[in-house]
């Protein structure tokens, strides 16, 4: 990191992050990163995790790459769908549980799901507008079918527990305020 | 710190706008599920996962600031900063931002995926650490313990090398000084 350039950037805009829009700076940093192997990581607590990653096979990484591509398409669809449920305070907890359930299904899809997921990935590589993505437009219907009775029960249970927790927190806060006021 | 847009490279030649944001429990859950899955797939018997547990605790600890880079609803990188207790190893012992953890998602690590899914996540987090140091009044001072294969990067980025730290299992300590304005 060239501190002179950083200092100039601070003088200019007050925000170092603006350098990320500077092509020359980005290219230079990319070159440095590539020259030394491309790893930028820190922290003793991460050491064993990084060492373990080194033992993972290329096939396992290819499989994960595929799942990441699927998640990058399906998570925004899942989130928008859940937002339409108007879950209020329980939204985050339900979204977390739904993500976990979706990920489990992606590990072991049924033959019908596997075919659809392949079509979804193939469509994603095409240079077409979002309106033309007919496979992606089926995402919510497919997610609804993918979730089992057990999944739906778990989501409902999570929503109920989080709502109850939220209400009890309000009671606790109101109680504290009443004590302070007296 | 609120959410901020950050530009990242998506190989081969696309620039995407990701979001830098405070870490939430939903992010930690993703790290626990999606990032960890690759080690489970490899059937690693003793997955060392204390760091994700610490992230979970840090979300509610005022000494720490934890951040994520998010794109397409996925956590692409994570950083944990300690902002109150650490001091510079230089003579003045000035306060600094200490990087407890800086990690990219497994699919963004170049040694594994070349090209990575998104490039530049780690170096962007490092720049964010410096920006945070400026905002906290520490002048851009940042300290960290490098993982062994990352030392070359910090050398080339002109970070001062203070040698192996026996308190951190011999990891080399690096530090950026304050920016001269």
Interface residues (C-beta under 8 A of the other chain):
Chain A: X1 X2 X3 X6 X7 X10 X11 X15 X16 X17 X19 X20 X21 X26 X29 X30 X32 X33 X34 X35 X36 X37 X38 X39 X40 X41 X42 X43 X44 X45 X46 X47 X48 X49 X50 X52 X53 X54 X55 X56 X57 X60 X61 X63 X64 X65 X67 X68 X71 X72 X73 X75 X76 X78 X79 X92 X95 X96 X99 X100 X103 X107
Chain B: X4 X6 X7 X8 X9 X20 X24 X25 X26 X29 X30 X33 X34 X37 X38 X39 X41 X42 X44 X47 X48 X49 X50 X51 X54 X71 X72 X73 X74 X80 X99 X100 X101 X102 X103 X104 X105 X106 X107 X109 X110 X111 X112 X113 X114 X116 X117 X119 X120 X121 X122 X123 X124 X125 X126 X127 X128 X130 X131 X134 X140 X144 X145 X146 X147 X149 X150 X152 X153 X155 X156 X157 X158 X159 X168 X169 X171 X176 X177 X179 X180 X181
